[in-house]
Amino acid sequence: MEPQTGQVRAWVGGINYKHFQYDHVYQGARQVGSTFKPFVYATAIDQLKLSPCDTLPVSQITIPVGSHGVVEFDWTPKNSGGEYSGYLSLKAALAKSVNTISARLMDRIGPAPIVRLAEKMGIESNILPVASIALGSVDLKLSEMVGAYSTFANKGIYTKPVMITSIEDKNGTVLYQFVPETKDVISKEAAYVTINLMEGVTQFGSGARLRTLGRTSYDYNNVITGYPYGFVNPIAGKTGTTQNQSDGWFMGIVPNLCTGVWVGGDDRATHFETVTFGQGATMALPIWGLFMKKCYADKTLNVSTEAFEQPENLSIAVDCNAYRSSQKQHEELEDEFGF
């Protein structure tokens, strides 16, 4: 859909409506996995004015019973790679989908504000304010996710998705004219910084294969998925994978088009044996890549290749090289003068 107008440009609810009369875009709700994490980061940025360059420890964190809706047992999320040493910037943590850092952010701000933000961004499905939403344990609709993600591209303004823009009679008389339903959700700064975070996903994270030109020797990459894609324009995105590899997600945004892709079986028991093929980057991202290649090939569509517009007087640092230099100077002043 177009984030600025809410107009839906493409809607594919299944592989063949004649045989599968179930719409997975609007009717179906499936576990979203890590595609929920941008809501966690956006809430933290909006409340705490965090920078993508700020760092947090990768070490494990335990949420005790009785805190943030945790019941029966303490909750200790694990990272997919089993790595828990060192620190990562928020941008790198989201790009690599590090669970422990997402859990740390949730622990600091609480799950309730995250749920409130998601609801303001058009999520109507029920979300319980519990710790595990930091990892995307909730079931949501693809239509909700596209509408919500479009808020980031639309400078923090949610626009309700619309299928019909006007209705005319046989004489051309307009019987109905659509008026966009919009509402301010988060600040322009928080929206832009979240976009900046998600750009890291396609630059050096789980969505980086959108930009690479290597690994062309595999037939499934070349023939089935259309790989390599070789995009060079700014792209914000997020992959998502469920624990048993039954759901693969990719949400991709350019300034004037937000596109969400979910892949899975009608029966949730259908899943890949391993994460190699069952992850969102392998299941869903290729569909986005093929779709966008065709969009860019049709110049009449005017799909943007420009950078996301940065707000004037941005107070949150997004240039991490300059940010680290400033931090180092500040630390040196602390050492020398004791402040």
N, C-alpha and C positions, 0 to 999 in steps of 0.2 A: 504494500500500500504506500501511497504518498504521505509522508509524515505531516506535511503542511496542510493538506486538504482533507485527509482521511479517505480519499478515494481508493478503493480496492482495484488493483490492476490485474491480478491473477488469483484464482482460487481453485485448487485441485484437492478435492476431498477424498479421492481414492483412485485405484488404478483402472477401474472400469465400472461405471455406474450400473450397467446392465446386469452385472453379476454381483457387485458389492455395493448395495444401496445403503451405505453408511458413510456419513461425512466426518472424516477425521479432523477436519479444520474446526468445525463448530460443535458437533455432537460429542466427539470423543475428547476425554481428558486423560492425559498420560503423565507419568512422572517426568519432571523436566530436568532433573539432574543439575549440572553446573550452569545451565542457562539461567538459573535463578540467582546466581551469585552477583551479577551486576546490580540487582536490587539491594543486596546487602552492602556493597561498596558505595552505591549512590546514597544510601541513607547515612552511612558513616561520613561521607564527604560533605553532605548537606549539613549534618549536625556538628561535625568536628573540624571542618575545613581542612581535611587531610589532602596531601599532595600525592600524586602517583609516584613521587620519588621517595616518600617516607617509607621507612623499613620496619618490618616486624620479624620476630623470631619464627623460624620454621618448626621449632620444637613442639612436641605434643602438648595439648591442653586438655584438661578434664573438667567437664561441667558436672558438678555434684547433683545428686538427687535433691529435688526440691527447688532447684534453680532453673529458670527459663523453661519450665514445663517438663523437665526431666523427671521420670518416674521409675521406680523399681531399681534401676542400676545407674551408676555414674556413666556419663557419656564421654568417651574418648575417641574422637574421630581420627582416622588414619589417612595418610597420603598414599596415593596409588603406587608411587615408586618406593615407598618405605623409607624416604629420606627425611631426617628431622634435625639436621645440623645447619648452623649458620643463620643468616638473615636474608630476606628478599624485599625488594621494593614492592609496593602495592601493584605496580604495573606488571612486574615480573610474576608476582603471585597469581594475579588473575590470568595472565597469559598462559601460565603453566597449571592453572586450576588447582592451586595448593589448598587442600581442605583445612589444614590447621590454621592458616592465616584467615581464611573466611570465618572459621569458628571463633577466632580471637576478636574479629570485628563485631560479630554477633554478640559475643559475651560483653563487649564494652557498651554497646548501644541497646541491647535487648532485642528480642524478636518482635515485640509489639510494634515499634516504630517501622520496622521493615514491612510488616503486614499492612500497616496503614498506608505506606507509600505505594505498595503494589496495588492496593485497592483504589487509590487515587489515580493510578495509571491505567485503570480500566479492567483490572482483574476482578471478576465477579465470582469465580469459584471460591469455595470456602478454604481458607488457610488458617490452620491452628498456629497460634503464637508459641511455637516450641523451638528448642535449640536446633533440631535437625533441619529446619528450613534453610540454614546456612549452606547446606550441601544439596539443596533442591529435592527434598523428600516429598514435596507436594505434587499432586496431580493437577495440571492446568490444561486449558485448551490452546491450540496453536493460534486461533484467532485472537485470544486474549494476549498471548505473548507478543504477537506482531504489533498490536495496538499499543501495548505498554512500551516496547522497545522504541517505537516511533517517537515517543515522548522525548527520548534522549536526543534524537536528531532534530526535533522541533523546538530546541532551546528550552526544554522543561515544560512545554505546553502539551497536554494530552488532547488529541483530536479523535473523536469516536469514529471508527471505521464505518464507511457507508458504501452500499452497493448501487443504490439508485440516486442519481443526481437530480432528475426531473421527470415528470410525467406529462405527456401532451395528448390531447384528443386527436381525432383524424384531421381536424382543421388546423392543427398546430397551436391550439390554445393551451397555454401552460396551466395544468391543473395542480401541479405540485412542484415546488422548487426547494431543493435541499439547502438548508442552512447549517453549516458546520457546527457541531457541538464541541466546544473546547473549554478547557479549564487549566489554570496555572497549577502546576504540581510541585516542581522544584525550581530552584534558581537557575538562571542561565549558566552561571559558573559551575554548579554541581552537575548539570546536564552535560556541559562541554567536557569537564574533567572525566566524567564517566565514559564519554565517547573516546577520549584520549586513552583511557585505560584499556578499552576494548580494541583500540587500534593495535595495541601491543600483542593481542591474540593472533592477528594476521601478520604481524611483523616478525615475531620470534617465538610464538606460542603454538598452541594446538591447531591453529588455523593457518600456519605459515606455508603449508603446501599450496595455498592459493597463489603464492608469489614465486615459488621455486620452479626451476626448469630441469632439474636433475631427475634421477631415478626413472628414466624413460624406458628401461629395458623390460618392465613388467607388462605383460599383455593386458591384465585387468586394469592397470592404470591408464593405458593408452586407449583401449577400445571401449571398455565399459564406462569408465568414469570421465573420459575426456581429458585426463591429465596428460601433460602439464597445462596449467591455466595461464600463468605468467602475468597476473594482474600487477600493475605498477601504481595504480591510483590509490588514494586513501580509502581504507575499508575498516570499519569497526565491526567486530563480530564476537561470537561466543559459541563454543561447542558444548554439548551436553551428552552424557552417557549414564545409563542406569546401571545398578550393581550387577545385574545378571545379563547385561548386554542385549536387552530386549527393546530398548528405546534409544534411538540416535537422533540428536538435534543439532541444527546449526542455525543461528540467527545472524544475518548479515545486513549491514547498513552502509549505504552511501548517502550523501546529503539529501537527495530527493527520492530515495526508495528504500524501504525496509522490507526485507523478505525473510520469512521463517520457513524452515523445513524440518519436518518430523518423519522418521522412517521406523517402521515396526510392523509386527503382524497383528491382525485383528485379535487373535488370541495372545494374551500377554505371556503365555508359556513359550511362545515362539521366540527364540533368541539364539545369538551366536555363542559358540562354545568359549571363545576367547575374546579379549578386548581388541585384538589386532584388527579384526574385521567388524567387531560389534561396537566400536566407539563412534561418536558423532562425527569425528573428523573423517572417518572412512565411509560411514553409512549415509550421512545427510549432507555434509559439505560438498561432495561431488555434484549433487543435484543443484545446489546453489551456484556452483562454479559454471556448470553447463548453461543454466538459465541466464546468468549474468553475461556470459560470453555472447549469447544470442541477443540479449538486450543491447549490448554495446555494438554489435554488428549492425543493428537497425538504428541508424542515426536519427530517424524520425521520432524515436521514443524520447530522445533528449535525456537519457539517464546520465547523471552527473559523474564526472571524473575529477571534480575539483575537491579541494580540502574542505573540511568542516569549518564553518565560520567561527572564529574565536571571539568571545565577548570583549567589548572594550574594557580597559582597565581591569583585566583579569588579575585577581589578587592571589590566586593559588598557583604555585609554581608547577609548570608542566615540562620545562626544559631541565632534565635531570642533571646534565653536565654542569650547567650554571648553578643549579640548586646545590649540588654537592660541593662546588667550589665555595659558595656562600657559607654552607655549613662548616666547611673546613676552616675558613677564615674566622668564623664565630668561635669555634673550638680553640683556635690559636689565641684569640683575644681572651678567652676564659682562662687559658693556661698562663698567659702573660700578666693579665691584670686582675684575675680572680673574679670575673663577673660573666 
